[in-house]
Amino acid sequence: MVTVLVVGIGGAIGAIMRWWTGILFNSVGLASYLSTLSVNFIGSFLIGLVFITLQNKYPSGELIHSGIMIGLLGGFTTYSAFSLEVVNMIASGLLGRALMYIFITLICCLAAAFVGTTVGRAL
């Protein structure tokens, strides 16, 4: 139950951070996609940094891992998890799998966004 609360609180904080980033970018006249790109870039950097830091300093810190990586960064951006998975595949010598994962993720997610917007417009 504690883990659920920690992930939930982290997720709420991450989502608020994401929202604030969008507000900030819009307030200075920048396109919304630049906010998304920034959030994904920052989140990808942070998940890599946090993953290694937690692995080295707190190898059994499941609660810390869940709160920061799944909650906070998951609420901030899910792209960071994708980035870390690709990096780990490449580091494990699975370049082919990593490239396939990148391709499938991009194509499927873009297609899903297209279908979602099409369905939304039709409703």
Biotite code that builds the C-alpha atoms (Angstrom):
import biotite.structure as struc

atoms = struc.array([
    struc.Atom([0.000, 0.000, 0.000], chain_id="A", res_id=1, res_name="MET", atom_name="CA", element="C"),
    struc.Atom([2.882, 2.362, 0.744], chain_id="A", res_id=2, res_name="VAL", atom_name="CA", element="C"),
    struc.Atom([4.312, 1.781, -2.736], chain_id="A", res_id=3, res_name="THR", atom_name="CA", element="C"),
    struc.Atom([0.961, 2.645, -4.307], chain_id="A", res_id=4, res_name="VAL", atom_name="CA", element="C"),
    struc.Atom([0.888, 5.925, -2.392], chain_id="A", res_id=5, res_name="LEU", atom_name="CA", element="C"),
    struc.Atom([4.495, 6.774, -3.267], chain_id="A", res_id=6, res_name="VAL", atom_name="CA", element="C"),
    struc.Atom([3.902, 6.069, -6.974], chain_id="A", res_id=7, res_name="VAL", atom_name="CA", element="C"),
    struc.Atom([0.649, 8.038, -6.899], chain_id="A", res_id=8, res_name="GLY", atom_name="CA", element="C"),
    struc.Atom([2.218, 11.056, -5.215], chain_id="A", res_id=9, res_name="ILE", atom_name="CA", element="C"),
    struc.Atom([5.194, 10.923, -7.584], chain_id="A", res_id=10, res_name="GLY", atom_name="CA", element="C"),
    struc.Atom([2.858, 10.628, -10.559], chain_id="A", res_id=11, res_name="GLY", atom_name="CA", element="C"),
    struc.Atom([0.817, 13.608, -9.419], chain_id="A", res_id=12, res_name="ALA", atom_name="CA", element="C"),
    struc.Atom([3.950, 15.714, -8.991], chain_id="A", res_id=13, res_name="ILE", atom_name="CA", element="C"),
    struc.Atom([5.259, 14.623, -12.407], chain_id="A", res_id=14, res_name="GLY", atom_name="CA", element="C"),
    struc.Atom([1.953, 15.443, -14.094], chain_id="A", res_id=15, res_name="ALA", atom_name="CA", element="C"),
    struc.Atom([1.888, 18.883, -12.478], chain_id="A", res_id=16, res_name="ILE", atom_name="CA", element="C"),
    struc.Atom([5.482, 19.474, -13.622], chain_id="A", res_id=17, res_name="MET", atom_name="CA", element="C"),
    struc.Atom([4.454, 18.529, -17.158], chain_id="A", res_id=18, res_name="ARG", atom_name="CA", element="C"),
    struc.Atom([1.488, 20.887, -17.009], chain_id="A", res_id=19, res_name="TRP", atom_name="CA", element="C"),
    struc.Atom([3.635, 23.746, -15.682], chain_id="A", res_id=20, res_name="TRP", atom_name="CA", element="C"),
    struc.Atom([6.139, 23.190, -18.479], chain_id="A", res_id=21, res_name="THR", atom_name="CA", element="C"),
    struc.Atom([3.362, 23.540, -21.049], chain_id="A", res_id=22, res_name="GLY", atom_name="CA", element="C"),
    struc.Atom([2.078, 26.698, -19.369], chain_id="A", res_id=23, res_name="ILE", atom_name="CA", element="C"),
    struc.Atom([5.591, 28.170, -19.310], chain_id="A", res_id=24, res_name="LEU", atom_name="CA", element="C"),
    struc.Atom([6.250, 27.446, -22.984], chain_id="A", res_id=25, res_name="PHE", atom_name="CA", element="C"),
    struc.Atom([2.848, 28.830, -24.007], chain_id="A", res_id=26, res_name="ASN", atom_name="CA", element="C"),
    struc.Atom([3.349, 31.966, -21.900], chain_id="A", res_id=27, res_name="SER", atom_name="CA", element="C"),
    struc.Atom([6.463, 32.885, -23.870], chain_id="A", res_id=28, res_name="VAL", atom_name="CA", element="C"),
    struc.Atom([4.859, 32.090, -27.225], chain_id="A", res_id=29, res_name="GLY", atom_name="CA", element="C"),
    struc.Atom([6.594, 28.795, -27.973], chain_id="A", res_id=30, res_name="LEU", atom_name="CA", element="C"),
    struc.Atom([4.794, 26.005, -29.829], chain_id="A", res_id=31, res_name="ALA", atom_name="CA", element="C"),
    struc.Atom([3.302, 23.257, -27.693], chain_id="A", res_id=32, res_name="SER", atom_name="CA", element="C"),
    struc.Atom([5.346, 20.560, -29.437], chain_id="A", res_id=33, res_name="TYR", atom_name="CA", element="C"),
    struc.Atom([8.498, 22.242, -28.127], chain_id="A", res_id=34, res_name="LEU", atom_name="CA", element="C"),
    struc.Atom([7.169, 21.747, -24.612], chain_id="A", res_id=35, res_name="SER", atom_name="CA", element="C"),
    struc.Atom([6.548, 18.066, -25.348], chain_id="A", res_id=36, res_name="THR", atom_name="CA", element="C"),
    struc.Atom([9.965, 17.680, -26.934], chain_id="A", res_id=37, res_name="LEU", atom_name="CA", element="C"),
    struc.Atom([11.591, 19.361, -23.938], chain_id="A", res_id=38, res_name="SER", atom_name="CA", element="C"),
    struc.Atom([9.680, 17.240, -21.447], chain_id="A", res_id=39, res_name="VAL", atom_name="CA", element="C"),
    struc.Atom([10.596, 14.054, -23.315], chain_id="A", res_id=40, res_name="ASN", atom_name="CA", element="C"),
    struc.Atom([14.233, 15.078, -23.637], chain_id="A", res_id=41, res_name="PHE", atom_name="CA", element="C"),
    struc.Atom([14.544, 16.115, -19.984], chain_id="A", res_id=42, res_name="ILE", atom_name="CA", element="C"),
    struc.Atom([12.643, 13.036, -18.823], chain_id="A", res_id=43, res_name="GLY", atom_name="CA", element="C"),
    struc.Atom([14.863, 10.754, -20.899], chain_id="A", res_id=44, res_name="SER", atom_name="CA", element="C"),
    struc.Atom([17.961, 12.328, -19.413], chain_id="A", res_id=45, res_name="PHE", atom_name="CA", element="C"),
    struc.Atom([16.591, 12.133, -15.873], chain_id="A", res_id=46, res_name="LEU", atom_name="CA", element="C"),
    struc.Atom([15.447, 8.516, -16.101], chain_id="A", res_id=47, res_name="ILE", atom_name="CA", element="C"),
    struc.Atom([18.917, 7.491, -17.271], chain_id="A", res_id=48, res_name="GLY", atom_name="CA", element="C"),
    struc.Atom([20.572, 9.501, -14.520], chain_id="A", res_id=49, res_name="LEU", atom_name="CA", element="C"),
    struc.Atom([18.203, 8.286, -11.816], chain_id="A", res_id=50, res_name="VAL", atom_name="CA", element="C"),
    struc.Atom([18.388, 4.660, -12.990], chain_id="A", res_id=51, res_name="PHE", atom_name="CA", element="C"),
    struc.Atom([22.172, 4.554, -12.728], chain_id="A", res_id=52, res_name="ILE", atom_name="CA", element="C"),
    struc.Atom([22.267, 6.555, -9.496], chain_id="A", res_id=53, res_name="THR", atom_name="CA", element="C"),
    struc.Atom([19.689, 4.357, -7.786], chain_id="A", res_id=54, res_name="LEU", atom_name="CA", element="C"),
    struc.Atom([21.329, 1.196, -9.090], chain_id="A", res_id=55, res_name="GLN", atom_name="CA", element="C"),
    struc.Atom([24.679, 2.268, -7.639], chain_id="A", res_id=56, res_name="ASN", atom_name="CA", element="C"),
    struc.Atom([23.584, 3.891, -4.374], chain_id="A", res_id=57, res_name="LYS", atom_name="CA", element="C"),
    struc.Atom([20.337, 2.112, -3.512], chain_id="A", res_id=58, res_name="TYR", atom_name="CA", element="C"),
    struc.Atom([20.309, -1.269, -5.280], chain_id="A", res_id=59, res_name="PRO", atom_name="CA", element="C"),
    struc.Atom([17.493, -2.529, -3.053], chain_id="A", res_id=60, res_name="SER", atom_name="CA", element="C"),
    struc.Atom([15.604, 0.768, -2.893], chain_id="A", res_id=61, res_name="GLY", atom_name="CA", element="C"),
    struc.Atom([12.428, -0.405, -4.605], chain_id="A", res_id=62, res_name="GLU", atom_name="CA", element="C"),
    struc.Atom([10.317, 2.282, -2.942], chain_id="A", res_id=63, res_name="LEU", atom_name="CA", element="C"),
    struc.Atom([12.655, 5.058, -4.103], chain_id="A", res_id=64, res_name="ILE", atom_name="CA", element="C"),
    struc.Atom([12.811, 3.511, -7.593], chain_id="A", res_id=65, res_name="HIS", atom_name="CA", element="C"),
    struc.Atom([9.036, 3.240, -7.823], chain_id="A", res_id=66, res_name="SER", atom_name="CA", element="C"),
    struc.Atom([8.402, 6.743, -6.542], chain_id="A", res_id=67, res_name="GLY", atom_name="CA", element="C"),
    struc.Atom([10.903, 8.522, -8.767], chain_id="A", res_id=68, res_name="ILE", atom_name="CA", element="C"),
    struc.Atom([11.121, 6.447, -11.943], chain_id="A", res_id=69, res_name="MET", atom_name="CA", element="C"),
    struc.Atom([7.583, 5.118, -12.229], chain_id="A", res_id=70, res_name="ILE", atom_name="CA", element="C"),
    struc.Atom([5.703, 7.847, -10.384], chain_id="A", res_id=71, res_name="GLY", atom_name="CA", element="C"),
    struc.Atom([7.485, 11.155, -10.879], chain_id="A", res_id=72, res_name="LEU", atom_name="CA", element="C"),
    struc.Atom([9.101, 10.540, -14.270], chain_id="A", res_id=73, res_name="LEU", atom_name="CA", element="C"),
    struc.Atom([6.214, 8.393, -15.477], chain_id="A", res_id=74, res_name="GLY", atom_name="CA", element="C"),
    struc.Atom([3.861, 11.261, -14.694], chain_id="A", res_id=75, res_name="GLY", atom_name="CA", element="C"),
    struc.Atom([6.234, 13.724, -16.297], chain_id="A", res_id=76, res_name="PHE", atom_name="CA", element="C"),
    struc.Atom([6.736, 11.685, -19.465], chain_id="A", res_id=77, res_name="THR", atom_name="CA", element="C"),
    struc.Atom([6.451, 8.095, -20.588], chain_id="A", res_id=78, res_name="THR", atom_name="CA", element="C"),
    struc.Atom([8.944, 8.694, -23.356], chain_id="A", res_id=79, res_name="TYR", atom_name="CA", element="C"),
    struc.Atom([11.717, 8.504, -20.777], chain_id="A", res_id=80, res_name="SER", atom_name="CA", element="C"),
    struc.Atom([10.910, 4.859, -20.065], chain_id="A", res_id=81, res_name="ALA", atom_name="CA", element="C"),
    struc.Atom([11.030, 4.065, -23.785], chain_id="A", res_id=82, res_name="PHE", atom_name="CA", element="C"),
    struc.Atom([14.418, 5.775, -24.072], chain_id="A", res_id=83, res_name="SER", atom_name="CA", element="C"),
    struc.Atom([15.877, 3.847, -21.149], chain_id="A", res_id=84, res_name="LEU", atom_name="CA", element="C"),
    struc.Atom([14.602, 0.541, -22.516], chain_id="A", res_id=85, res_name="GLU", atom_name="CA", element="C"),
    struc.Atom([16.256, 1.219, -25.878], chain_id="A", res_id=86, res_name="VAL", atom_name="CA", element="C"),
    struc.Atom([19.535, 2.226, -24.206], chain_id="A", res_id=87, res_name="VAL", atom_name="CA", element="C"),
    struc.Atom([19.479, -0.941, -22.075], chain_id="A", res_id=88, res_name="ASN", atom_name="CA", element="C"),
    struc.Atom([18.815, -3.136, -25.130], chain_id="A", res_id=89, res_name="MET", atom_name="CA", element="C"),
    struc.Atom([21.748, -1.583, -26.983], chain_id="A", res_id=90, res_name="ILE", atom_name="CA", element="C"),
    struc.Atom([23.986, -1.897, -23.912], chain_id="A", res_id=91, res_name="ALA", atom_name="CA", element="C"),
    struc.Atom([23.020, -5.586, -23.737], chain_id="A", res_id=92, res_name="SER", atom_name="CA", element="C"),
    struc.Atom([24.076, -6.143, -27.339], chain_id="A", res_id=93, res_name="GLY", atom_name="CA", element="C"),
    struc.Atom([20.521, -6.287, -28.649], chain_id="A", res_id=94, res_name="LEU", atom_name="CA", element="C"),
    struc.Atom([20.864, -3.639, -31.357], chain_id="A", res_id=95, res_name="LEU", atom_name="CA", element="C"),
    struc.Atom([18.464, -5.388, -33.736], chain_id="A", res_id=96, res_name="GLY", atom_name="CA", element="C"),
    struc.Atom([15.799, -5.667, -31.062], chain_id="A", res_id=97, res_name="ARG", atom_name="CA", element="C"),
    struc.Atom([16.352, -2.027, -30.079], chain_id="A", res_id=98, res_name="ALA", atom_name="CA", element="C"),
    struc.Atom([15.958, -0.836, -33.673], chain_id="A", res_id=99, res_name="LEU", atom_name="CA", element="C"),
    struc.Atom([12.820, -2.927, -34.124], chain_id="A", res_id=100, res_name="MET", atom_name="CA", element="C"),
    struc.Atom([11.416, -1.560, -30.860], chain_id="A", res_id=101, res_name="TYR", atom_name="CA", element="C"),
    struc.Atom([12.123, 2.013, -31.995], chain_id="A", res_id=102, res_name="ILE", atom_name="CA", element="C"),
    struc.Atom([10.498, 1.421, -35.370], chain_id="A", res_id=103, res_name="PHE", atom_name="CA", element="C"),
    struc.Atom([7.436, -0.351, -33.989], chain_id="A", res_id=104, res_name="ILE", atom_name="CA", element="C"),
    struc.Atom([6.968, 2.200, -31.206], chain_id="A", res_id=105, res_name="THR", atom_name="CA", element="C"),
    struc.Atom([7.182, 5.180, -33.523], chain_id="A", res_id=106, res_name="LEU", atom_name="CA", element="C"),
    struc.Atom([4.943, 3.714, -36.204], chain_id="A", res_id=107, res_name="ILE", atom_name="CA", element="C"),
    struc.Atom([2.375, 2.231, -33.817], chain_id="A", res_id=108, res_name="CYS", atom_name="CA", element="C"),
    struc.Atom([2.196, 5.291, -31.566], chain_id="A", res_id=109, res_name="CYS", atom_name="CA", element="C"),
    struc.Atom([1.912, 7.674, -34.492], chain_id="A", res_id=110, res_name="LEU", atom_name="CA", element="C"),
    struc.Atom([-0.762, 5.455, -36.012], chain_id="A", res_id=111, res_name="ALA", atom_name="CA", element="C"),
    struc.Atom([-2.605, 5.268, -32.685], chain_id="A", res_id=112, res_name="ALA", atom_name="CA", element="C"),
    struc.Atom([-2.494, 9.063, -32.335], chain_id="A", res_id=113, res_name="ALA", atom_name="CA", element="C"),
    struc.Atom([-3.817, 9.405, -35.881], chain_id="A", res_id=114, res_name="PHE", atom_name="CA", element="C"),
    struc.Atom([-6.619, 6.915, -35.256], chain_id="A", res_id=115, res_name="VAL", atom_name="CA", element="C"),
    struc.Atom([-7.445, 8.537, -31.922], chain_id="A", res_id=116, res_name="GLY", atom_name="CA", element="C"),
    struc.Atom([-7.698, 11.992, -33.460], chain_id="A", res_id=117, res_name="THR", atom_name="CA", element="C"),
    struc.Atom([-9.742, 10.623, -36.347], chain_id="A", res_id=118, res_name="THR", atom_name="CA", element="C"),
    struc.Atom([-12.165, 8.879, -33.981], chain_id="A", res_id=119, res_name="VAL", atom_name="CA", element="C"),
    struc.Atom([-12.296, 11.967, -31.777], chain_id="A", res_id=120, res_name="GLY", atom_name="CA", element="C"),
    struc.Atom([-13.187, 14.172, -34.729], chain_id="A", res_id=121, res_name="ARG", atom_name="CA", element="C"),
    struc.Atom([-15.895, 11.713, -35.756], chain_id="A", res_id=122, res_name="ALA", atom_name="CA", element="C"),
    struc.Atom([-17.600, 11.745, -32.356], chain_id="A", res_id=123, res_name="LEU", atom_name="CA", element="C"),
])
